[in-house]
Amino acid sequence: MHGLAPTGVAHDASKLAATKSLSAVPVNTVWPASDWWKRYGDPQLDALMDEALRTSPTLEIAAARTRQALAAAQVTDAGRFPRVDASASLTHERFSERGLVPPPYAGSWQTDGELAVTLSWELDIWGVHREAYASAIGAERAAEVDAEAAKLALATSIAEAYAEMQHAFAKRDVANKTLADREAILKLTRDRQAAGLDSRVELKQAESALPATREEIIAYDERIAHLRNAIAALLGEGPDRGLAIARPKAALVPFALPSSLPADLVGRRPDVVAQRWRIESASHAIDSAKGEFYPNVNLAAFVGLSGIGAGNILTLASRTAGVTPALSLPIFDAGRLRGNLAGRDADFDVAVAQYNRIVVDAVRDVVDEVAAWRGVEAERAEQRAALATAREAYELALLRYREGLGNYLQVLSVEQPMLVQQGLEADLDARELALSVRLVRALGGGFAPPPALALNCAAGTTGGDHHDGAAGCRGAGATKEGTR
């Protein structure tokens, strides 16, 4: 008998160990802020971010999806309230002589008219529509937070492309400096060859180094052009917009992390908050599906005017009214209701599992970026020492070559380590900038949900009986409780 209330069994979602904090470098700065890109001190980057947040098609799509979800919630909400309709009709017809209409109208052509106002109301005794509306609101909140996630993804993508463009400019500077040095060495080699101190072999070696350096410069120019186009596309503009992007001047500011990163900070990521709203939505969908097993009460009423003959419609004698209460109970539906409940149950399990995965990935992202930052700091200390040594060796070799005490091979042997260290210095600067952007993304970009979007973490619940919202705020996996 499918009219009985559902029983089912309880399902436990996978549980994750709560992460209390993530160790980081000890500073007191609260980080990140919602306008985190301003910390780099580049007015052009600030302007690009403002433009992107105004005009990007990506954000327009996210906003439209939010409006779609809001409209769906509005439609669902309407099911909780009475519906009133007005109707008017005129029918010109010949009444049958053998029908229900008596003489003198039987067998004649007459106008049958009706004016009516009808009211219908499905009493939501078991909360089917109430829970369906709560589920739709959860989906709308998730879509709203997804829009914030889209903003974060767009802003970090622009910042990463901007940092990469700054890296390409820095590498081109190194290549230009190398070209200038090699042109000076070529001039010196020509003088030495003319004086009989070097042969044509050294001269050709010095000449052959120039084309390769020029090729590097051309490659960096191409990379810069591609990155300008990429940023313009993120802005929703064509390549011409990219031509107006000047050389980036983002500053390498100190890494501003609190002395410990509580997992609550990770729990503020837009994707984590949005998924917790999806769990909330799935929880209410289960309650709505349960309510369909119980009796359904409908009330219908009408009042109006009805008469035969155009002159008889608008008379007091033509008034009509009626009330139609109805009670329905599902008895046999071939498993439709139980299948629907099982589907909503599975949706909840999927939402919980996805939430657990997102939390694990979020914590891993933060730990990876912090570890990478520490690696960069260690590499930088070694690189600075290596660059100083390589530059000193190169200057000594060049001085000996200029004074006629050394040869070109000695200059070549010390030039390559110096070039490697100069390139590594630019690479480390770029990595540090990119890591700060990726850590902003890993920590949610300073997103703080407004009260309308914030779930009740302090109370240890997100509003349903099927999961533990406090676990999500602490960084642990959500759990499902209760009986189906």
Disulfide bonds with the S-S distance in Angstrom:
Cys457-Cys473 1.77
